Amino acid sequence: MYSFEPTEEQKMLVDTVARFARSNLRPASHDADEEGQLPLNLIKKGWELGVLQASTPETYGGFGEHSAVTGVLAAEEMAWGDLAGSLAIMSPGLFAIPILLAGSEEQKLEYLPSIVEGDWSPCCAAIIEPKFDYDPNGLSTIAEIDGDRIIITGEKSYVPFANEAKSMLVFASVKGQSQGFIIPNGTPGLQISERQKLLGINALPLYTVKFNDVNITSANRLGGVKGHNFSPILTSYWLATAAMALGVSKAALEYAIEYAKERDVFGMKVAQKQSVAFMLAEMATEVESIRVLTWEAAWMLDTGKEDAYKEAYLAYTGASDMAMMVTDRAVQILGGHGYIREHPVEKWMREGRCFSMLTGMTII
Amino acid sequence: MIEFEAPKPISQQSFVLKTVAENMMRPVSRYFDEHEHEIPWDYINFMHMAMKATGAGSLAPKEAPKKDAEGKERPRIGYQMLAFMLEMLSWGDVGIYLCTPGGGLGAAAVQSNGTPEQNAKFLARFSEEKPAFGAMAMTESQAGSDTSAIRTTAVLDKENNQWVLNGEKIFVTGGQKSLEEGNGLVVVWATIDPSAGRAGMRPFVVEAGAPGIKVTKLEHKLGIRASDTASLVLQDCRIPFENILGSPEVVQEKTATGFKGAMATFDATRPLIGATAVGVARATLELLKELLAQEGITIRYGLPRQKLTNIEREVIDMEMMLRSAWLLVIKAVWMADNRKSNPLEASMSKVRGGDVVTKITQRAVEIMGPLGCNQDLLLEKWFRDAKISDIYEGTGQINRLIVARNILGYSGRDLR
């Protein structure tokens, strides 16, 4: 059957997240971006909504099954409130979800319960690399495997909370295949840089991390000695990115609609001008198109369809274009006011451009 | 629960229709493009037989939901079935698809506006022995998207209890076949009070053989050449009183019921036009990928854009557009099946479908270079066929206007 109706549980979760996004995240969004910092209690409160917990089975400390559909629904609502805040709140998932999807049973039992049952704690993953053609399937960071010994060399960027992270998952190439490795706290050879400054998501602390011959053992290879399949992890990165792009775009669209209905021009509202109304209609159509595509890709992943990887990739590329188009137009519709930082649209536009490089910064 | 699994009856239907598209449409695609206005009878007779046997293809999805073995009501999927059917047949050939017997837009208008008795009476002809066609006549030379500007009049002759229709209609898809090839019908929109604007608009059923209606012209078109686009002249065309659609008490009061009925027809049919657009777009993209594969070009999904070739980027972009357009169509018809109000989604799916099919066909011709324009391939034909999807059943612009009004909460007066 086809259905576009979320389950009752999903609706409840989405409502809870939406309330938090409206009452807590959005009001904090502007200052967090200006100050480059998110209040810790805000992150903790967001964590307590239980998005990751609802996606983790009881055995590992959660209270549900992993569902990409639930994940994209929640991520969109969260990102509607604030992108950097959402990335921060969901950042423990960067470490936990790949373990959930691809870890060995020992790894799941060792790492997941303490993260899922505990308070929000800075965990992270390092996958993005500082090069123009960064490709999650073609990493430059190398893991050399010699029996039980693994040596990791390379450089990562945009690693959230790297300076205070209790646990880190790094992705590196093993003979051309992207593989995950768990880096225990205090492993020598890690070199964490000064905080990075970006076009957008300023409130999220991001760092470059160098791996200088970092030594670990094969017990820390994600999935165990034989490693794992990378494609479900990448699929989940794409889906999360698409969902967050949807949230930011929805926010920008709604703001532009409200503004256009208020703003007087030539004795009418600017929304009553077809040139503006048509822009809004196209933005809304774009958002709805990408939303159903993202939902289908998530459903495919949940139901084990082979095409999930490709469909999620399509959703992600479409979402990146959508976010740029919609946020750019939102600024345009506000005109000069859109360019002023008092209104949130310029921030959304800066974030809108970032989605094309965000693969690896959030996962569902 | 959100899910995207095609129900079994749909998969079975698609399997059958694919063979129809491959064997009865594609082989004659070019022929009927080159022989404009020649009627594809082989296809028509086959479809009539097949649809009569299975009951498929009616624009009137069954009112009473079917029950499963345990007596539980099955979800309605009539409009979804129809969207899949139209997509597949348009993948075969959209011009030939438009010649499908069974009522088409005319039946849709009867469905949306008629009483149950009228539905039964007027739609019965489509399951009779011989194929019959249906059409809707709305457009006039001075009234396209602005439907309330129509001038065709309907005057009640009380003595004979008949309506007398006068005026001229253009761009009637299938108008010739509906009136001259078998026992078809045309739903003609006319005004019972020219000064009343949309409040005077009413739909009338003019059956084949009615006195005073004549096909005066068949248009020569950019594409969909197998389908006839007729001009109709109504000169003192007399039809029975009961042929005004809707209950007689309501239909004679000067309210906007008639206009609203026209719009309700469009809510049902717009996603279906979206489906035909997606069919043409899919045909194009599949052929393009096949031709590129023959040239040794593979599409590497999953790479960042910076690593893609231009052709890969184009194809991936087309796939994204195509899939999202199709899913919007499915959402709109799913809403119709579930009796959810869908004017926003219907118009969105039409906007997206029209955009996507024009872009995909235009780019495919470009990508194939000198081969793209050549009639050896069907790409140039699909490029011509595609454009109509962005025009009929409301242009892309009218549908943007409807989307805008819906998201802004504006009436037609607020946003003109």
Interface residues (C-beta under 8 A of the other chain):
Chain A: M1 Y2 S3 F4 E5 P6 T7 Q10 V69 F132 D133 Y134 D135 N137 G138 L234 I257 A260 K261 A271 Q272 Q274 A277 F278 L280 A281 E282 A284 T285 E288 S289 I290 V292 L293 W295 E296 W299 M300 T303 Y309 K310 E311 Y313 L314 A315 T317 G318 S356 T359
Chain B: M1 I2 E3 F4 E5 A6 P7 P75 I77 Q80 Y301 G302 L303 P304 R305 Q306 K307 I316 D317 E319 M320 M321 R323 S324 A325 L327 L328 I330 K331 W334 M335 E345 M348 V351 R352 Q397 R400 L401 V403 A404 R405 I407 L408 Y410 D414 L415 R416
